[in-house]
Amino acid sequence: MEGSIAELFGNGTIFITGSTGFLGKILTEKLLRSCSMKTIALLVRSKKGFDSNQRITDICNQSMFDRLRIEKPDFMTKIKIIDGDLEQPSLGLSTEDHDWLIENVNFVFHCAATVKFNETLEIATRINIQGTENLLELATQINHLKGYVHVSTAYSHSPRSEIKEQFYPVSISAEELKNLIKRDENPPKVLEDWSNTYTFTKALTENLISTYENKLPISIVRPSIIGCTKSEPEPGWVDNMNGLSGVIAALTIGMLRTMQLSTDKISDVVPLDYTVNALIGVMWDTVNRHRDGNNKNKEPKIYNYVSSVESSIRREKFIQYIYEGYYQIPPLESMWYMFCIFTANRWIVNILRFILHRIPGALVDLSFVIRGKKPKILKIYKKIENSTDLLKDFTTREWKFDNSNTRELWSSLSQEDRKTFWFGFEEFDWKEYIKCYVYGVRKHLLHEDLSNIPRALSKHRKLYWLHLLCIFLIVCIVFLVYWMFMT
């Protein structure tokens, strides 16, 4: 058995897909900072006029690499950029890069995916399913492969209310779906059971891995909703408006005032840095399980990485902590005092959207037109509402998860490994984490620093009294209308 996790990668080569994404960036940073390896090879495609080298250089100059630059200033010498594209046969690799990977790679982390809930089925299939199949084909050719970790999602089988660490049957295979798309036929009826193409294609990809004829030393990690970092490389780091981060941003600037959400349900969120540590721990476990070759042809192991088993928190409490964080560090650029009505009833949400979104938005847009400016608020509201509608399944339901494999892995780690690669949820401080999340959204998404907090608090107090004044006026108008029609 390998000793410590950090020693696992000693003098080895790691291959990462999705290194330019939310998860891949922090995985790359953590491996470079906490592990000793010969090389990290990053699969990157040219995009929007930037070649793969420029994209990685730009990412490594970002703030999340500041700590790494201090602790290991020569980290760039460990990085090898592989120009390629998951969607292309043989990943679109040059002959030189293909041969280099075959000869040198020891560990594969497959993080690349389209995570858009409203992605077309064709594109989601091409990236999530065909991309994985292309990578699996390459992996079977690698001469010295020790471990392969595939990142899925805890909601891959979301039609079920209870999700265990096992494969579940789907009435269509990945190959059958690809053939349907190729023939331009209608999507399968089974898709109706899933709320989005992301989780659907992830379910089919898992089954593709389980039935892949060339067995590999492979494991599947299913994280739940991935939030900002808790502590590494810095607390509260987040770089996109997807999912929960976008909701917190819209709430704290006073734009989101109603949302379909069941407050009594359990929320399942895992910090980004914890998730990265879990991936690295799973790689260690995968290599150990396959060292003697006895597990070569066994079914891949699945790890549900969730927080609700050890440290559950209801959405009502989660929202309360968001408010508490907002009261301490409200954004200076807030449009209004933070106020939002949450309800699971779709009809009530639609009515409240008209009253709290459309009417105020139309009035503000009218003021823009009068001043010769371009109206934009109603368009912003449409975008926010569309985004929150995509999250409906995750804001109105809850799932029961089993995470026995993950807990078994955690219990097998040494104290030193736990300290360096912490991903357990014993006595997790949700209040502190959510406060950190609000701060991170403020800093990284709204681009506000701590120096403006005194001014932000002053503005917050004014918006509070203005908010109360508006409520008072609305109540007065309602009573006046009632009095006029009843007398």
Backbone torsions as a table, in degrees:
resi	resn	phi	psi	omega
1	MET	NA	140.5	176.2
2	GLU	-62.8	148.9	178.9
3	GLY	-73.3	-110.4	-179.5
4	SER	-80.0	163.2	178.8
5	ILE	-62.2	-44.1	-177.8
6	ALA	-60.5	-34.6	-179.6
7	GLU	-73.0	-21.0	-177.3
8	LEU	-54.5	-41.4	-172.6
9	PHE	-90.7	2.8	-175.9
10	GLY	-52.1	122.5	178.2
11	ASN	60.9	19.2	179.3
12	GLY	-104.3	174.7	179.1
13	THR	-119.3	128.9	-179.1
14	ILE	-107.1	135.2	178.3
15	PHE	-115.2	123.6	-176.7
16	ILE	-122.8	130.7	168.4
17	THR	-102.7	153.0	-179.5
18	GLY	75.7	24.6	-176.2
19	SER	-69.4	-14.8	178.0
20	THR	-93.3	-0.4	-178.7
21	GLY	-91.5	176.4	-177.5
22	PHE	-54.2	-49.2	-179.2
23	LEU	-77.1	-43.0	-175.2
24	GLY	-63.4	-35.6	179.8
25	LYS	-61.3	-48.6	-176.4
26	ILE	-73.3	-32.4	174.9
27	LEU	-61.9	-45.3	178.9
28	THR	-61.9	-45.5	-179.4
29	GLU	-61.9	-44.4	-177.5
30	LYS	-66.0	-44.0	179.2
31	LEU	-61.5	-43.9	-179.5
32	LEU	-66.3	-35.0	-175.4
33	ARG	-83.8	-35.3	-171.1
34	SER	-110.7	-8.7	-177.4
35	CYS	-124.5	157.5	176.5
36	SER	-107.2	119.6	178.5
37	MET	-141.4	165.2	178.8
38	LYS	-76.7	-49.4	-175.5
39	THR	-150.3	146.0	166.4
40	ILE	-113.6	116.9	178.8
41	ALA	-97.2	125.9	-176.7
42	LEU	-112.8	121.2	176.4
43	LEU	-81.6	117.6	-176.4
44	VAL	-137.9	139.7	176.6
45	ARG	-108.3	153.5	175.1
46	SER	-66.8	144.2	-174.9
47	LYS	-154.4	133.5	175.3
48	LYS	51.4	43.2	176.0
49	GLY	83.6	-1.3	178.6
50	PHE	-108.0	129.8	178.1
51	ASP	-78.9	171.9	-174.1
52	SER	-60.4	-38.7	179.7
53	ASN	-64.2	-42.4	-179.5
54	GLN	-66.5	-38.2	-179.6
55	ARG	-63.6	-44.4	179.9
56	ILE	-68.8	-39.2	177.5
57	THR	-60.4	-43.5	179.5
58	ASP	-63.3	-41.5	179.8
59	ILE	-65.6	-42.2	-178.2
60	CYS	-70.3	-13.4	175.7
61	ASN	-91.0	-2.8	-179.1
62	GLN	-79.5	167.9	-171.0
63	SER	-63.7	-29.1	-176.6
64	MET	-68.6	-10.0	176.9
65	PHE	-102.1	5.6	-179.0
66	ASP	-61.2	-45.5	-178.9
67	ARG	-64.0	-41.4	179.1
68	LEU	-63.3	-38.2	179.7
69	ARG	-63.1	-32.3	179.5
70	ILE	-77.0	-45.9	-174.4
71	GLU	-78.7	-35.5	179.9
72	LYS	-139.0	77.6	-173.3
73	PRO	-61.8	-17.7	-178.8
74	ASP	-98.6	21.4	-173.1
75	PHE	-61.0	-26.6	-178.3
76	MET	-64.0	-24.2	179.6
77	THR	-69.4	-16.6	179.4
78	LYS	-86.4	-14.0	-172.6
79	ILE	-93.4	130.4	172.6
80	LYS	-118.8	122.8	-177.4
81	ILE	-92.8	125.5	178.9
82	ILE	-108.0	112.6	179.8
83	ASP	-77.7	117.9	-178.5
84	GLY	-169.4	179.8	-176.4
85	ASP	-146.7	120.6	-178.2
86	LEU	-55.4	-32.6	-174.6
87	GLU	-74.2	-16.6	-176.2
88	GLN	-89.6	149.1	174.4
89	PRO	-56.0	137.3	-176.8
90	SER	57.3	25.7	178.2
91	LEU	62.2	14.7	-179.4
92	GLY	64.2	27.6	-175.6
93	LEU	-80.1	150.2	169.4
94	SER	-72.2	159.3	179.2
95	THR	-59.2	-38.7	-179.4
96	GLU	-64.3	-47.3	180.0
97	ASP	-67.0	-39.8	179.2
98	HIS	-59.4	-48.0	-178.6
99	ASP	-65.9	-36.9	179.7
100	TRP	-64.3	-44.6	179.3
101	LEU	-62.6	-44.5	-179.5
102	ILE	-58.9	-36.8	-174.6
103	GLU	-87.1	-28.0	-168.3
104	ASN	-111.6	-27.5	-172.0
105	VAL	-70.2	139.2	175.6
106	ASN	-118.6	-28.4	-175.5
107	PHE	-135.0	137.1	179.6
108	VAL	-123.9	126.9	170.0
109	PHE	-112.3	114.6	-179.9
110	HIS	-100.7	96.6	-178.4
111	CYS	-105.2	-14.7	-174.0
112	ALA	-67.5	137.9	177.1
113	ALA	-173.7	158.8	166.0
114	THR	-91.9	123.5	-176.7
115	VAL	-104.0	10.0	178.1
116	LYS	-69.9	127.3	-179.4
117	PHE	-72.2	-25.1	-178.1
118	ASN	-104.4	20.3	177.1
119	GLU	-64.3	145.6	176.4
120	THR	-64.1	151.0	-178.9
121	LEU	-61.3	-35.6	-179.4
122	GLU	-63.9	-46.9	-178.6
123	ILE	-69.6	-43.0	179.3
124	ALA	-61.3	-37.3	178.0
125	THR	-68.0	-41.7	-177.9
126	ARG	-64.5	-40.6	-176.6
127	ILE	-84.1	-52.9	-171.9
128	ASN	-77.4	-36.4	-177.7
129	ILE	-95.4	-59.1	-177.8
130	GLN	-64.6	-37.0	177.9
131	GLY	-60.8	-42.7	177.5
132	THR	-65.4	-41.1	179.5
133	GLU	-63.0	-40.2	177.8
134	ASN	-62.1	-40.3	-179.8
135	LEU	-70.5	-39.1	177.2
136	LEU	-60.4	-40.7	179.5
137	GLU	-62.1	-41.7	176.9
138	LEU	-64.7	-42.5	-176.3
139	ALA	-61.2	-34.1	179.7
140	THR	-66.9	-17.8	-179.8
141	GLN	-93.5	-13.7	-176.7
142	ILE	-66.7	129.8	-171.8
143	ASN	-73.3	-32.5	-172.8
144	HIS	-128.1	43.8	-178.5
145	LEU	-75.3	125.8	179.3
146	LYS	-103.8	-31.2	-177.4
147	GLY	-162.3	149.9	-178.5
148	TYR	-139.3	122.1	179.5
149	VAL	-116.1	122.4	-179.6
150	HIS	-104.8	130.0	179.6
151	VAL	-93.6	118.3	176.2
152	SER	-112.0	-142.8	176.9
153	THR	-146.0	147.0	178.8
154	ALA	-63.1	-17.0	-177.0
155	TYR	-103.2	18.9	-179.3
156	SER	-60.1	-29.8	177.3
157	HIS	-117.5	51.3	-176.0
158	SER	-59.9	-23.6	175.4
159	PRO	-61.0	-20.8	177.5
160	ARG	-85.3	149.1	178.2
161	SER	-88.7	-22.7	176.8
162	GLU	-124.5	127.6	-175.4
163	ILE	-122.8	115.1	179.1
164	LYS	-98.5	174.7	-179.0
165	GLU	-85.1	68.2	-177.7
166	GLN	-151.8	165.2	175.3
167	PHE	-81.0	143.1	177.7
168	TYR	-120.6	142.4	179.4
169	PRO	-70.6	144.9	172.2
170	VAL	-124.8	142.2	-171.3
171	SER	-72.9	1.3	175.3
172	ILE	-138.4	143.9	178.9
173	SER	-93.1	166.7	177.7
174	ALA	-59.6	-41.4	-178.9
175	GLU	-65.7	-40.9	178.9
176	GLU	-65.0	-39.5	178.3
177	LEU	-64.2	-44.2	179.1
178	LYS	-61.0	-37.4	178.5
179	ASN	-67.9	-38.0	177.1
180	LEU	-61.3	-45.0	-179.6
181	ILE	-65.6	-39.9	179.4
182	LYS	-61.7	-36.5	179.4
183	ARG	-86.7	2.0	178.7
184	ASP	58.8	38.6	177.7
185	GLU	-91.1	166.5	-178.1
186	ASN	-62.9	149.2	178.4
187	PRO	-59.1	148.8	-180.0
188	PRO	-65.1	148.7	-179.7
189	LYS	-62.3	-26.9	-179.8
190	VAL	-60.3	-26.0	179.0
191	LEU	-60.8	-26.9	-179.0
192	GLU	-63.3	-23.3	179.6
193	ASP	-75.1	-21.3	178.2
194	TRP	-98.6	149.9	-177.5
195	SER	-87.0	-11.0	-178.2
196	ASN	-159.0	162.6	-178.0
197	THR	-74.0	-22.4	-179.5
198	TYR	-63.3	-56.8	-177.7
199	THR	-67.0	-33.7	179.4
200	PHE	-63.2	-50.1	-178.8
201	THR	-69.1	-28.6	175.6
202	LYS	-66.7	-37.8	177.5
203	ALA	-63.3	-44.7	179.5
204	LEU	-67.0	-34.7	179.0
205	THR	-65.8	-40.8	177.1
206	GLU	-58.1	-45.5	-179.7
207	ASN	-68.1	-31.2	173.7
208	LEU	-60.7	-43.8	179.6
209	ILE	-63.8	-41.3	-176.3
210	SER	-67.2	-27.8	-177.0
211	THR	-105.2	4.4	-175.9
212	TYR	-62.2	128.3	-170.2
213	GLU	-65.9	-31.4	178.5
214	ASN	-95.1	95.5	-174.4
215	LYS	-65.1	141.4	-177.2
216	LEU	-127.6	161.9	172.4
217	PRO	-75.9	79.5	-167.2
218	ILE	-124.8	147.3	174.3
219	SER	-134.5	157.0	179.6
220	ILE	-118.7	129.1	176.8
221	VAL	-110.3	128.9	179.6
222	ARG	-114.5	91.8	175.5
223	PRO	-76.6	152.1	172.3
224	SER	-83.1	-144.5	-178.7
225	ILE	-70.7	120.1	-177.3
226	ILE	-89.7	119.8	179.1
227	GLY	-99.6	-165.5	-179.1
228	CYS	-66.9	170.5	176.4
229	THR	-69.2	150.1	175.4
230	LYS	-88.6	-39.9	-177.4
231	SER	-146.3	-28.2	-174.4
232	GLU	-119.7	142.9	-6.9
233	PRO	-73.9	-10.6	172.1
234	GLU	-152.2	151.4	-179.4
235	PRO	-66.6	138.5	171.5
236	GLY	79.9	14.3	-177.9
237	TRP	-73.3	132.7	177.3
238	VAL	-154.3	148.3	-174.7
239	ASP	-132.8	12.2	179.6
240	ASN	-150.4	162.4	-176.9
241	MET	-94.0	13.6	-177.5
242	ASN	-69.7	145.3	170.2
243	GLY	54.9	-128.0	-173.8
244	LEU	-59.5	-40.1	-178.6
245	SER	-61.3	-41.7	178.3
246	GLY	-65.4	-37.4	178.5
247	VAL	-64.9	-45.7	179.5
248	ILE	-62.3	-41.1	179.0
249	ALA	-62.6	-47.0	-178.9
250	ALA	-65.1	-34.7	177.9
251	LEU	-67.0	-49.9	-171.5
252	THR	-72.1	-22.0	175.6
253	ILE	-90.9	1.6	174.5
254	GLY	82.5	14.8	-179.6
255	MET	-86.3	-44.7	-177.1
256	LEU	-82.9	116.3	-175.1
257	ARG	-119.2	-6.8	173.0
258	THR	-156.0	148.8	-176.0
259	MET	-158.9	143.0	177.0
260	GLN	-78.4	111.6	-175.2
261	LEU	-158.7	135.0	176.0
262	SER	-93.0	107.9	-173.6
263	THR	-72.2	-17.5	-177.3
264	ASP	-87.7	-4.4	-179.2
265	LYS	-84.2	159.9	178.6
266	ILE	-83.5	136.5	176.7
267	SER	-96.8	138.2	179.2
268	ASP	-121.4	101.5	-177.8
269	VAL	-125.1	139.2	176.5
270	VAL	-124.8	134.5	178.9
271	PRO	-63.6	147.9	-178.4
272	LEU	-60.2	-46.1	-178.0
273	ASP	-68.3	-33.8	174.5
274	TYR	-63.1	-41.8	-179.2
275	THR	-62.6	-43.4	177.2
276	VAL	-60.5	-44.2	178.3
277	ASN	-62.4	-37.6	178.0
278	ALA	-65.2	-40.6	177.7
279	LEU	-60.2	-43.5	-179.6
280	ILE	-66.7	-40.1	177.0
281	GLY	-63.2	-39.4	178.3
282	VAL	-65.0	-37.6	177.1
283	MET	-61.1	-44.2	177.6
284	TRP	-58.2	-45.3	-179.3
285	ASP	-67.2	-39.0	179.8
286	THR	-63.0	-46.3	179.6
287	VAL	-61.5	-42.9	-179.7
288	ASN	-65.0	-38.7	-179.1
289	ARG	-67.0	-27.7	-174.4
290	HIS	-106.6	7.2	-176.0
291	ARG	-62.0	-40.4	-175.7
292	ASP	-88.9	-3.4	177.0
293	GLY	84.1	-6.6	-177.6
294	ASN	-69.3	-24.8	-178.2
295	ASN	-96.3	8.5	-172.8
296	LYS	-54.6	-41.8	-175.2
297	ASN	-107.3	15.5	178.2
298	LYS	-85.9	162.5	-179.9
299	GLU	-63.0	137.4	178.7
300	PRO	-57.8	148.2	-178.7
301	LYS	-89.5	142.0	-178.6
302	ILE	-113.2	138.7	178.3
303	TYR	-124.0	110.7	172.3
304	ASN	-79.0	116.2	178.8
305	TYR	-103.8	99.1	-174.2
306	VAL	-134.3	163.4	179.8
307	SER	-106.0	-19.4	-169.5
308	SER	-70.0	-19.6	-179.3
309	VAL	-73.4	-50.4	-178.1
310	GLU	-88.3	-29.2	-172.7
311	SER	-147.4	76.9	-177.3
312	SER	-79.1	147.7	176.1
313	ILE	-142.3	131.5	179.5
314	ARG	-80.3	152.8	-175.9
315	ARG	-61.9	-31.9	177.8
316	GLU	-59.3	-43.9	178.6
317	LYS	-70.4	-38.3	177.8
318	PHE	-58.3	-46.3	180.0
319	ILE	-65.0	-40.6	178.4
320	GLN	-57.5	-42.6	-179.6
321	TYR	-69.1	-31.6	174.6
322	ILE	-62.7	-45.2	178.1
323	TYR	-59.5	-43.8	-178.7
324	GLU	-63.4	-39.4	176.0
325	GLY	-65.1	-40.9	179.7
326	TYR	-62.7	-40.9	-179.8
327	TYR	-60.6	-30.8	-178.5
328	GLN	-84.1	-37.2	-176.5
329	ILE	-138.1	65.5	179.0
330	PRO	-68.0	149.3	177.2
331	PRO	-68.5	142.2	177.6
332	LEU	-65.9	-33.2	-176.5
333	GLU	-88.5	19.1	177.9
334	SER	-57.1	137.5	177.3
335	MET	-83.8	-26.3	-177.2
336	TRP	-158.5	166.9	175.6
337	TYR	-64.5	140.1	-178.1
338	MET	-64.5	118.1	-177.4
339	PHE	-154.6	123.3	-178.3
340	CYS	-149.1	136.0	177.1
341	ILE	-102.9	120.4	179.6
342	PHE	-104.3	132.1	177.0
343	THR	-151.9	148.9	178.2
344	ALA	-84.4	-10.9	-177.2
345	ASN	-81.1	117.5	-176.5
346	ARG	-63.8	-39.2	-178.3
347	TRP	-65.3	-41.5	178.4
348	ILE	-63.8	-41.2	178.3
349	VAL	-59.3	-44.1	-179.6
350	ASN	-62.9	-40.5	178.4
351	ILE	-65.9	-45.7	-179.0
352	LEU	-66.1	-33.2	176.7
353	ARG	-61.7	-40.1	179.2
354	PHE	-64.8	-42.2	-176.6
355	ILE	-76.1	-44.7	-171.1
356	LEU	-96.5	-17.7	179.2
357	HIS	-109.9	-58.3	-170.7
358	ARG	-67.8	-48.7	-177.7
359	ILE	-63.2	-52.3	177.2
360	PRO	-60.8	-39.2	179.7
361	GLY	-62.6	-41.9	179.4
362	ALA	-65.4	-39.1	179.3
363	LEU	-65.6	-42.7	178.9
364	VAL	-66.6	-42.1	178.0
365	ASP	-62.0	-37.7	177.5
366	LEU	-62.5	-40.4	178.4
367	SER	-65.3	-34.2	176.0
368	PHE	-64.1	-45.2	-179.4
369	VAL	-62.2	-43.1	-179.8
370	ILE	-60.8	-35.1	-179.2
371	ARG	-88.6	7.1	177.1
372	GLY	78.4	19.1	179.2
373	LYS	-104.4	162.8	-178.5
374	LYS	-80.8	128.2	178.1
375	PRO	-67.2	141.9	-176.7
376	LYS	-145.6	-16.0	-171.9
377	ILE	-67.0	-43.1	179.7
378	LEU	-62.8	-35.9	177.0
379	LYS	-65.7	-39.6	178.1
380	ILE	-63.6	-43.0	179.1
381	TYR	-62.9	-38.8	178.3
382	LYS	-61.9	-41.2	179.4
383	LYS	-66.0	-43.1	179.7
384	ILE	-63.5	-44.3	-178.5
385	GLU	-66.1	-39.7	177.0
386	ASN	-62.9	-40.1	-179.7
387	SER	-66.1	-44.0	-179.9
388	THR	-70.4	-30.1	176.0
389	ASP	-63.7	-36.0	178.8
390	LEU	-65.5	-23.7	-178.6
391	LEU	-91.1	1.0	-171.3
392	LYS	-52.3	-43.5	-178.5
393	ASP	-61.0	-33.0	-176.2
394	PHE	-90.0	-12.1	179.6
395	THR	-103.8	-10.0	-178.9
396	THR	-116.8	-10.3	-179.2
397	ARG	-119.4	168.4	169.3
398	GLU	-140.8	156.8	-177.7
399	TRP	-124.2	150.7	172.4
400	LYS	-100.3	123.1	-177.4
401	PHE	-111.5	147.9	167.5
402	ASP	-106.6	133.5	179.1
403	ASN	-132.7	40.1	-176.9
404	SER	-58.5	-42.6	-179.4
405	ASN	-63.8	-40.6	179.6
406	THR	-66.0	-42.5	179.3
407	ARG	-67.1	-36.0	176.8
408	GLU	-65.0	-40.4	176.8
409	LEU	-62.3	-45.9	-178.7
410	TRP	-59.8	-42.8	-178.4
411	SER	-68.9	-20.9	-178.3
412	SER	-85.6	-10.4	-177.4
413	LEU	-78.6	146.8	175.0
414	SER	-72.1	163.1	178.2
415	GLN	-61.2	-35.5	179.5
416	GLU	-66.9	-42.6	178.2
417	ASP	-66.3	-38.5	177.7
418	ARG	-61.7	-39.3	-179.3
419	LYS	-65.0	-41.3	-177.2
420	THR	-82.5	-34.4	-174.9
421	PHE	-124.8	54.6	-175.0
422	TRP	-68.5	128.7	173.4
423	PHE	-143.8	13.2	178.7
424	GLY	-82.7	156.9	-176.8
425	PHE	-113.5	19.8	176.2
426	GLU	-63.7	126.4	177.3
427	GLU	54.6	39.4	180.0
428	PHE	-67.6	133.0	-177.8
429	ASP	-91.6	91.4	-177.5
430	TRP	-66.0	-37.3	-179.2
431	LYS	-60.2	-46.4	-179.7
432	GLU	-67.8	-39.8	-179.4
433	TYR	-64.9	-43.4	-177.9
434	ILE	-70.4	-34.9	172.9
435	LYS	-60.8	-42.1	177.2
436	CYS	-62.5	-37.2	179.5
437	TYR	-64.8	-45.8	178.5
438	VAL	-60.7	-42.3	177.0
439	TYR	-62.4	-43.7	-179.1
440	GLY	-63.8	-41.3	176.9
441	VAL	-62.7	-42.7	179.4
442	ARG	-60.4	-43.5	-175.3
443	LYS	-78.8	-49.6	-168.7
444	HIS	-92.6	-27.9	-179.2
445	LEU	-101.6	-37.9	178.6
446	LEU	-94.8	-7.3	174.4
447	HIS	56.0	50.6	176.5
448	GLU	-120.4	138.7	-179.9
449	ASP	-103.4	174.2	-174.1
450	LEU	-69.1	-18.9	-176.2
451	SER	-65.8	-21.0	-177.0
452	ASN	-96.8	8.2	-177.5
453	ILE	-60.7	-43.2	177.7
454	PRO	-56.7	-44.4	178.5
455	ARG	-66.9	-37.5	180.0
456	ALA	-65.0	-41.2	178.3
457	LEU	-65.2	-37.4	177.1
458	SER	-64.1	-44.9	177.9
459	LYS	-65.3	-38.3	178.9
460	HIS	-58.3	-42.5	179.5
461	ARG	-64.3	-39.9	178.6
462	LYS	-66.4	-42.1	178.7
463	LEU	-64.9	-33.0	178.8
464	TYR	-63.2	-48.6	-179.6
465	TRP	-67.9	-34.4	176.2
466	LEU	-66.6	-37.5	176.9
467	HIS	-62.1	-46.0	178.6
468	LEU	-63.9	-38.3	178.4
469	LEU	-62.1	-42.7	179.6
470	CYS	-63.6	-40.8	178.0
471	ILE	-63.1	-42.4	179.0
472	PHE	-61.5	-43.9	-179.6
473	LEU	-65.7	-40.0	179.2
474	ILE	-63.9	-42.2	177.9
475	VAL	-62.8	-41.6	178.6
476	CYS	-62.7	-42.4	179.7
477	ILE	-64.2	-41.5	178.8
478	VAL	-62.0	-44.6	178.8
479	PHE	-65.4	-38.0	180.0
480	LEU	-65.0	-46.0	178.3
481	VAL	-62.3	-42.7	179.2
482	TYR	-61.3	-45.2	-179.0
483	TRP	-63.6	-39.9	-178.9
484	MET	-65.8	-38.1	-177.1
485	PHE	-85.5	-19.2	-178.0
486	MET	-96.6	-7.2	179.4
487	THR	-114.4	NA	NA
